[in-house]
Structure formats: structure tokens, C-alpha cells
Amino acid sequence: MSDADVPKLNIAMLGHKRIPSREGGIEVVVEELAVRMAERGHQVTCYNRKGHHVAGSAYDSGHSERLVRAGVKVRQVPTLDRKGLAALTSSFFAALAAAFGDYDVVHFHAEGPCAMMWLPKLRGKRCVATIHGLDWQRAKWKGGLGEKYIRLGEKAAVRFADEIIVLSEGVQTYFRDTYGRETTRIPNGVTKPSLSPAELIRQNYALEKDSYLLYLGRLVPEKGAAALIDAFRGVQTDKRLVIAGGSSDSDQFVEELHWLAADDDRIVFTGFVQNQLLAELYSNAYLYVLPSEVEGMPLTLLEALSYDCCCVTSDIAECACVLGGHGVTFPQGDTEALREVLQALCDDEAAVQTCKRGASEFVCETYQWDSVVDQTMELYRASMKK
């Protein structure tokens, strides 16, 4: 049965920071789902946190034309804008609003916010959780109250969610083995882009096509940027290393990265990037490198492949399974192995061009947002039938 043949749903989404925004992968996913669902005639309300963009107030944005055109409703909820409390307070007030709203489905994104799922469940709402990754594994939460709270959210999702969505087979296995809970795997999607010539990146950073290796993501320890810088310092090449991304409650770590790179003028820090600058960095990179220790399903990797990048990633399953032959992996945490891979690829342009060939077609055919929406809507309806 097609989506046009069934009754339209009233859907609430919460757990993200703010949309429209690229503050993290969750925000991209929420916006892509919300827009496409609204364009199909469903009513979608997204509950944003108050506060500024994680990279600074200069990157704050209002409602994008895409949201307005689709008819997505965005509501701000009260937020105590302090580290460790912003997510907790915004999730509480968003869940409370969703509990008393006229919603058919309340969709929670990420583990921590699921700690508040009991609120809409008390009011008889159907609740769906998307677990974007095992967030308690991330360095900034390990060993503290943040980890305990996120684990509480994980347990709440297992107990209260009518359906749980995961992004990878590894997380699916984790929920089955740990809780005996079955989940549904729905990977993220990607949209085929147009390639952009090097203009802004030439003006701002003196970068030309194929003249640099690109890391793009949040500057947090588990993403592996420190290991990448350490490995690159030992690579004999005229190419540069671009570290593109902003802090995420990790200012001290960002300072450590700058100190680590201080005596190598080939290393360029751009800070947070978006829009045309982002497109140019992807379009003209010689290699894209993602040496993560922990991932859910990295949207930046999907995006890099969609730009026909040759990708180098750690061999964790969440990265390796996405490549489809259009990249090279190295043992996670092995800095010397990463250096050897980078050196070999910098010395062998033909191998890089072979790696790039067909990457965009592969990833854009395999991971489609419309398919993600189809599967998610099917899950919503299944939860309503229970």
C-alpha cells in the first residue's frame, strides 16, 4: 500500500538540538525525515532546544525555506543551556509537550532523550526510538553522570518504546544480546550532490583540487583526529591535511589538536563549515579520512562517498560496511598503520582514482532517504497496530 493510500499521521520528533542545522548527524536525519514526511502530507512537529549552535552563535539559523515549504512545524522548548543539562532539560520539556499534544507517534532520537519516554507513554502515546549509536561509549560521557544518564535512556527505550530503530548490525546485536530486545535496522540516507570547483577554499585556505586530505566531523576524542594528525606528520607529501569541524563541549581537546599540529604548516584547521564551503571541501579532496573509534552510521562518510571521494576509515564495522569497495581500512587505533595507508595512497594517484570510480552511484543507490522514510512510516503504522 502506498503512502498516499493511508491516513495521514501527526508526528512529533525530539532529541535533536536544533533544525535546520548541521550540529551533528542527528540533526541532519531529523530534518531529512521531517521534510519528506511533511511533503507526503503528514503533520510533523520538531521540538528544538533553545540556545546557540554548538560551534557558536554565528552559525545560528532560522527556519530554512525547505522546512517552511514542506510545512514542518518547529517548536522551541525551555532549556538550561549548560553542559550536561541542555539535553536533559530540553528532552524533559519536549517529551512533556509531546505527551499532551495530539500526536499519533512520538519519535525519540538518541539514547539520552529516551529517559523521558515515560512521559508520553503515561498519556498512551505510541513511541518510536532511533538509537543513532551507543552514546555512553563516547569519551566526553565515559565514567560520569552523563554515561549513567545515557544508559538510563537506553534502558527506558528497551522498556517503553513500541519500536526501536538502529543503524547498524552491531547495535542490533547489542540490543538482542544485552536485553533480548529485537530492533529494526534502518540505515541513514544520502542525497546525490553536484560537484563544486575550488573557489572559496582557494580564497580562504589556498586549497586546490586533489591538494589535500580531508577530515570532517566534530572535534571530539573518539573521532580519531589526534591519531590522524600524529599519523600525517610522518607522511612524506606536499599535500595538506584539512581538519574541518567544530568543538562539541570539547574546547580543551581542540586546543590539544592545535598544539599537536603546531610545527607542521601543512595542517589546516577551518573550524565548523557548512553550505558552499562544505561542498567545495568534499568535491576537491584527494582523500577523505575518518579514523573513528565509535560511530553509529557516519553521515559524513556517506556524504564523502556521494562526492566520489576515496575514503580511508578505521576498520570498525560501522565504517567498513559502508565503503562498498570505495575505500581502504586500517586497524582502529593503529597510528602507524594509518600512516602507512596514507603514504601509500599519496604515492599512488592511480589507486586513488580507481577507488573513487563509481563511489557516488554506489552509495546514492544503496542509501536513499526516500527508502528510509518508507521504512520508518511502515514502522510507525506497525506500532499503532499493536
C-alpha positions, 0 to 999 in steps of 0.5 A: 500500500502506498503512502498516499493510500493511508491516513495521514499521521501527526508526528512529533520528533525530539532529541535533536538540538536544533533544525535546520542545522548541521550540529551533528548527524542527528540533526541532519536525519531529523530534518531529512525525515521531517521534510519528506514526511511533511511533503507526503502530507503528514503533520510533523512537529520538531521540538528544538532546544533553545540556545546557540549552535554548538560551534557558536552563535554565528552559525545560528539559523532560522527556519530554512525555506525547505522546512517552511515549504514542506510545512514542518512545524518547529517548536522551541522548548525551555532549556538550561543551556549548560553542559550536561543539562541542555539535553536533559532539560530540553528532552524533559520539556519536549517529551512533556509537550509531546505527551499532551499534544495530539500526536499519533507517534512520538519519535525519540532520537538518541539514547539520552532523550529516551529517559523521558519516554515515560512521559508520553507513554503515561498519556498512551502515546505510541513511541518510536526510538532511533538509537543513532549509536551507543552514546555512553561509549563516547569519551566526553560521557565515559565514567560520569553522570552523563554515561549513567544518564545515557544508559538510563535512556537506553534502558527506558527505550528497551522498556517503553518504546513500541519500536526501536530503530538502529543503524547498524548490525552491531547495535542490533546485536547489542540490543538482542544480546544485552536485553533480548530486545529485537530492533529494526535496522534502518540505515541513514540516507544520502542525497546525490550532490553536484560537484563544486570547483575550488573557489572559496577554499582557494580564497580562504585556505589556498586549497586546490583540487586533489591538494589535500586530505580531508577530515570532517566531523566534530572535534571530539576524542573518539573521532580519531583526529589526534591519531590522524594528525600524529599519523600525517606528520610522518607522511612524506607529501606536499599535500595538506591535511584539512581538519574541518569541524567544530568543538562539541563541549570539547574546547580543551581537546581542540586546543590539544589538536592545535598544539599537536599540529603546531610545527607542521604548516601543512595542517589546516584547521577551518573550524565548523563549515557548512553550505558552499564551503562544505561542498567545495571541501568534499568535491576537491579532496584527494582523500577523505579520512575518518579514523573513528573509534565509535560511530553509529552510521557516519553521515559524513562518510556517506556524504564523502562517498556521494562526492566520489571521494576515496575514503580511508576509515578505521576498520570498525564495522560501522565504517567498513560496511559502508565503503562498498569497495570505495575505500581502504581500512586500517586497524582502529587505533593503529597510528602507524598503520594509518600512516602507512595507508596514507603514504601509500595512497599519496604515492599512488594517484592511480589507486586513488582514482580507481577507488573513487570510480563509481563511489557516488552511484554506489552509495546514492543507490544503496542509501536513499532517504526516500527508502528510509522514510518508507521504512520508518512510516511502515514502522510507525503504522506497525506500532499503532497496530499493536 
